[in-house]
Amino acid sequence: MASYWKGKTVFVTGATGLMGSWLVKALLDQDAEVVGLVRDQTPKSMLVREGLMRRIAVVNGDLESLATMRRAIAEYQPHTVFHLAAQPLVQVAKLDPVGTLRANVAGTWNVLEACRLAGKSNVVVASSDKAYGLNLNLPYRETFPLQGRYPYDVSKSCADLVTQMYAATYGVKTAIARCGNLFGGGDLNFSRTIPGVIQATLEGERFVIRSDGQFVRDFLYVKDAAESYLALGEHLASDDSVSGEAFNFSLGQRHTVLDVVNMVLMLMGRVDLEPVIQNNASSEIREQYLDSSKAREQLGWSPKYGMDEALKETIAWYQTEFEEF
């Protein structure tokens, strides 16, 4: 059966990031015509290392330039825009809130404004469980208010509201994907828990946990996340009721940071490398996890990978590639 995305022009912002690389790979596997927005040269990106960059058209520039976004959307007239580019790190957001807001909020409205003016593209916006902010009613559901308090969380709350504004006011066909913590091979942000503990363990060092290790998070393997974006993009194109809606995507499991670190150590056979607990994290919400029943019921999406299998694949990727990092 022919792929839905075959021959369709798809614009991916943040194409060289973790999510971007896996989404571009999935789109190329379905014979889509991919255009990627690339801000910085990242030779260690999976997109570059696997030779996928040679198979896509590249727009060089950043989200903060409306002129760049207008030119790219007008020139390529994409069927769907997957807006993934963002400043993705909580600690960086704390250090640079203005830069984070510019990238995550202004960058989002630049993409949406360019699509509004061109009047053609569907837009899937990458969000996060952090958009819900400090809400003590768990798990998060799409009907919950967006009430970010810390810099990164606020940037995602605002970007989601801007996205819904463009759908409600201007009729731009948008949908929002809110995922838990993404992980998988190709993540170059070693400050994150999973790539960080794998790197430390391969070097024979104890991993340092900033918090007390008891923060609860919802994790999702990046391959499942890529399929969630494709499913959402396909439904957005064919079902007007999806426009303006947000969808949670989750494995449906709750793990503390310490749980995940210990899972990785066990799978790598290095339980002797007991992690160091610093207990000095700040400006982070203690418990976050999602209810993804809406995506399962309306989109027919469900994760294919359990945590154990996904971690094994992720560890194997870094074991193969680690010498070059």
C-alpha positions as a printed Julia matrix, in Angstrom:
325×3 Matrix{Float64}:
   0.0    0.0    0.0
   1.32   3.44  -0.93
   2.57   5.66   1.86
   0.45   8.67   2.77
   3.52  10.93   2.7
   4.91   9.73  -0.63
   5.63  12.69  -2.9
   4.36  15.28  -0.41
   6.58  18.25   0.42
   7.14  18.44   4.17
   8.99  21.23   5.98
  10.71  20.26   9.25
  12.12  22.93  11.56
  14.85  21.73  13.89
  15.72  19.01  11.39
  19.1   18.15  12.92
  17.83  17.74  16.5
  16.91  14.48  18.18
  13.25  14.52  17.17
  13.96  16.19  13.85
  16.5   13.59  12.76
  14.21  10.66  13.51
  11.19  12.35  11.93
  13.13  13.2    8.77
  14.33   9.59   8.62
  10.74   8.32   8.95
   9.52  10.72   6.25
  12.3    9.73   3.86
  11.44   6.08   4.45
   7.94   6.99   3.18
   9.34   8.83   0.12
   8.34  12.32   1.23
  10.07  15.38  -0.23
  11.67  16.85   2.88
  12.83  20.42   3.42
  14.72  21.06   6.66
  15.37  24.28   8.55
  18.92  24.18   9.93
  20.34  26.93  12.13
  23.78  25.54  13.03
  26.1   23.07  11.37
  25.99  19.94  13.52
  28.36  17.33  12.09
  27.59  14.86  14.89
  23.83  14.98  14.25
  22.33  11.65  13.25
  20.96  13.38  10.15
  24.51  14.15   9.04
  26.2   10.99  10.28
  23.79   8.71   8.42
  23.99  10.72   5.19
  20.34  11.83   5.36
  21.24  15.51   4.98
  22.19  14.84   1.36
  18.64  13.65   0.65
  16.79  16.77   1.78
  16.58  20.4    0.76
  18.08  22.67   3.41
  17.0   26.16   4.42
  19.73  27.83   6.45
  18.48  30.26   9.06
  16.69  30.51  12.37
  13.16  30.79  13.67
  13.59  34.33  14.89
  13.65  35.67  11.33
  10.12  36.08   9.99
  11.62  36.9    6.59
  13.37  33.52   6.51
  10.19  31.7    7.47
   8.08  33.6    4.93
  10.56  32.93   2.15
  10.85  29.22   2.96
   7.11  28.58   3.23
   6.28  30.65   0.14
   8.98  29.01  -1.96
   8.43  25.37  -1.02
   4.66  25.48  -0.36
   4.79  22.49   1.98
   1.79  20.24   2.48
   2.68  19.98   6.19
   5.05  21.83   8.47
   6.4   19.93  11.48
   7.6   22.69  13.78
  10.12  21.02  16.09
  12.84  23.65  16.48
  13.14  25.1   19.96
  15.48  25.76  22.83
  14.8   22.38  24.5
  16.7   22.39  27.79
  15.22  23.34  31.16
  18.52  24.46  32.66
  19.44  26.59  29.62
  16.01  28.23  29.86
  16.72  29.13  33.47
  20.03  30.74  32.49
  18.68  32.44  29.35
  14.92  33.04  29.66
  14.79  35.79  27.03
  16.6   33.71  24.42
  14.34  30.76  25.22
  11.19  32.86  24.86
  12.43  34.29  21.57
  13.14  30.86  20.15
  10.13  29.01  21.53
   7.4   31.66  21.43
   8.43  34.19  18.78
   9.81  31.34  16.67
   6.44  29.62  16.81
   4.46  32.68  15.79
   6.91  33.32  12.93
   6.26  29.82  11.54
   2.5   30.21  11.95
   2.44  33.72  10.5
   4.39  32.55   7.45
   1.85  29.74   6.99
  -1.08  32.14   7.47
   0.26  34.45   4.77
   0.94  31.59   2.36
  -2.47  30.11   3.18
  -1.76  26.47   2.41
   0.22  24.41   4.9
  -0.97  22.3    7.81
   1.17  22.81  10.91
   2.01  20.29  13.63
   3.68  22.02  16.58
   5.95  20.14  18.97
   5.12  20.85  22.57
   5.76  19.08  25.86
   4.17  17.92  29.06
   5.92  20.97  30.54
   3.24  23.18  28.91
   0.8   22.14  31.64
   3.05  23.63  34.28
   2.38  23.25  37.96
  -0.85  21.27  37.95
  -1.25  18.88  40.84
  -4.0   16.89  39.13
  -2.21  14.03  37.42
  -2.01  12.6   34.86
  -2.18  15.64  32.6
  -5.13  15.67  30.18
  -5.59  17.93  27.18
  -8.5   19.71  28.87
  -6.24  20.98  31.67
  -5.24  24.68  31.7
  -1.75  25.67  30.6
  -0.04  27.3   33.55
   3.71  27.22  33.15
   5.62  28.97  35.9
   9.31  28.4   35.2
  11.05  29.73  32.03
  10.94  26.59  29.87
   7.42  25.66  30.98
   6.16  29.19  30.28
   7.69  29.15  26.81
   5.78  25.95  25.96
   2.5   27.17  27.49
   2.74  30.37  25.45
   3.68  28.62  22.22
   0.66  26.33  22.57
  -1.7   29.26  23.15
  -0.28  31.1   20.14
  -0.81  27.97  18.04
  -4.43  27.67  19.15
  -4.93  31.38  18.45
  -3.86  30.96  14.83
  -6.29  28.09  14.43
  -9.24  29.84  16.09
  -8.74  33.32  14.65
  -7.18  32.77  11.23
  -8.18  29.23  10.33
  -4.6   27.97  10.06
  -4.82  24.19  10.36
  -2.73  23.38  13.4
  -2.32  20.54  15.87
  -0.15  20.29  18.97
   1.84  17.25  20.07
   2.63  17.11  23.78
   5.14  14.37  24.54
   6.86  13.25  27.67
  10.67  13.19  27.9
  11.97  11.93  24.56
  14.98   9.63  24.39
  16.81   7.58  21.82
  20.0    7.3   19.85
  21.3   10.54  18.41
  20.55  12.76  21.4
  23.61  15.01  21.72
  22.37  16.83  24.81
  24.32  14.83  27.38
  22.92  16.94  30.21
  19.74  14.88  29.8
  19.38  11.83  32.0
  19.47   8.93  29.53
  22.28   9.99  27.19
  24.13  11.38  30.21
  24.1    8.14  32.2
  25.02   6.1   29.11
  27.98   8.4   28.4
  29.18   8.33  32.01
  28.86   4.54  32.2
  30.76   3.99  28.95
  33.52   6.12  30.44
  33.43   4.1   33.67
  32.21   7.05  35.73
  29.33   7.49  38.17
  26.45   9.55  36.77
  25.54  12.72  38.67
  21.81  13.27  39.33
  21.1   16.98  39.93
  17.91  16.3   41.93
  17.23  13.88  44.76
  16.45  11.27  42.12
  12.76  11.09  43.02
  11.39  13.46  40.37
   8.77  11.54  38.37
   8.79  11.8   34.59
   7.02  10.3   31.6
   9.39   8.96  28.91
   8.75   8.2   25.24
  11.07   6.51  22.76
  11.86   8.77  19.83
  10.78   6.17  17.24
   7.32   6.09  18.79
   7.33   9.89  18.92
   8.11  10.07  15.18
   5.14   7.82  14.44
   2.94  10.0   16.65
   3.84  13.09  14.6
   3.12  11.32  11.32
  -0.23  10.08  12.62
  -1.16  13.54  13.84
  -0.12  15.16  10.57
  -2.15  12.71   8.53
  -5.28  13.19  10.64
  -4.87  16.97  10.58
  -4.94  16.91   6.79
  -8.07  14.78   6.56
 -10.13  15.75   9.61
 -10.98  19.4   10.25
 -12.01  18.61  13.83
  -8.36  17.96  14.67
  -7.35  21.56  13.92
  -6.59  23.6   17.02
  -6.44  20.47  19.16
  -3.64  19.18  21.37
  -2.76  15.51  21.83
  -0.7   13.87  24.56
   1.7   11.09  23.58
   3.02   8.85  26.29
   4.29   5.39  27.04
   1.87   5.41  29.96
   4.47   4.6   32.6
   5.8    6.64  35.5
   9.45   6.47  36.44
  11.62   8.4   38.83
  14.92   9.68  37.51
  16.69   7.24  39.8
  14.59   4.36  38.43
  15.66   5.18  34.88
  19.32   5.56  35.81
  19.25   2.19  37.54
  17.52   0.57  34.52
  20.33   1.79  32.26
  23.04   0.65  34.67
  21.45  -2.81  34.91
  21.13  -3.15  31.13
  24.76  -2.09  30.73
  25.91  -4.49  33.44
  27.37  -1.72  35.6
  25.19  -1.59  38.71
  28.47  -1.05  40.6
  28.52   2.54  39.27
  26.02   3.84  41.8
  24.87   7.36  40.8
  25.85  10.47  42.74
  22.84  12.35  44.16
  23.47  16.11  44.27
  19.96  17.15  45.31
  20.34  20.75  44.08
  17.81  20.95  41.24
  15.57  24.02  41.16
  12.88  25.56  38.95
  11.55  22.13  37.99
   8.22  20.46  38.66
   8.46  17.37  40.83
   5.93  15.08  39.13
   4.77  15.11  35.5
   3.09  12.42  33.47
   0.47  12.24  30.74
  -2.8   10.56  29.83
  -2.6    9.71  26.11
  -6.05   8.11  25.76
  -7.2   10.9   23.39
  -4.44  10.06  20.9
  -5.15   6.36  21.19
  -8.88   6.81  20.61
  -8.95   9.59  17.99
  -5.72   8.93  16.1
  -5.38   5.18  16.59
  -1.86   5.73  17.89
  -0.15   3.57  20.49
   3.52   3.1   21.36
   5.23   0.07  19.88
   8.25   0.01  22.21
   8.35  -0.8   25.9
  10.86   0.96  28.11
  13.22  -2.01  28.32
  13.41  -2.6   24.56
  13.76   1.11  23.83
  16.58   1.51  26.34
  18.4   -1.5   24.89
  18.25   0.03  21.38
  19.38   3.4   22.71
  22.33   1.93  24.6
  23.36  -0.06  21.53
  23.33   3.11  19.41
  25.71   4.92  21.78
  27.94   1.89  22.21
  28.41   1.81  18.43
  28.86   5.54  17.98
  30.53   6.56  21.24
  34.13   6.61  20.02
  33.32   9.58  17.78
  31.74  11.75  20.49
